[in-house]
Amino acid sequence: MKEDFKIRRFHKDDAAAVSKLSAAIPELNPWPLSVYECVQEAGFEGWIADCNGTIAGFVLTRCVSDEMEILKLGTAQDFRRRGVAAALLTAAFLGAVSGGARRAFLEVRASNAPAISLYQTAGFRPTGRRRNYYTAPVEDALLMTCDLERKTQFPLGG
């Protein structure tokens, strides 16, 4: 059964729940709670997928000049394959483009095939590799970029 969820902005009150969710996602290297608590003060943007008061997923980004970096994107296990990550990417893309971003980039674990597939469907292409970037376990990061100016749909297609 597909759950209904809505995308909303990240609020400081979400920090504890996002920190807990991040720690439960094996593919992510979670940040300390204190970092999530000061996301907005640090100039990051964030969106939450909210399903009846439960955080189904989140994305955190940073825009500098005409570039957006996706810092964290995570979906709760029970909400995977339900469009949550695509909806979060859409919010991040639209927010970045409205702020003048022309390009997006990210790092993803080289072994995270579902995430890589999602990012490729959203228009990202591999552009490099960072050796031994991740810990627990040690693993390479695949660098991916997306030309936002050429996109006609967010996040899929174009």
C-alpha positions, 0 to 999 in steps of 0.5 A: 500500500502506498502511503500518502506523504507531503513534502515540507521544509525542514524545521529545527524541531525535526533535528532529533527525528532526522538524526535518529532516522539518519543513524538507522540508515546503513548507507549514510554516515550520520552527523551528530545531533548538534549538526542537525540542530543548526542546519538552518543557521549553517545556511543549509536547506532541508526538506522532510517527507512527512507521512501523518507526523512520521518522517519518511525521509529527508534531504539536506542541501547547500547552495553556493554560487550557482551550485547545489550540493546534496549533503544527505538524502535518506528514506526510512526503510518502511517508505522505500520504493514509494516515491519519497526520495524522488519527491525530496529530490524534486523539492531540492531541485526546485529550491536550488533552481529558484535560487539560481543554481545551475548545477547539482552534485553529490557523493554516494557510496559506490556500492549503493546501487539503488541510490545510484539508479535513482540519481541517474534517473534524476539526471545525475551522471558519474564524474569521478571517485573519491577513494576510501571516502566513507568509513564504517565500512571504508568505501569509495564515493562515486561523484555525480553531477547534474546540469540543472539548466538542461532539465525539463522535468524534476527530478525524472527525465530531461 
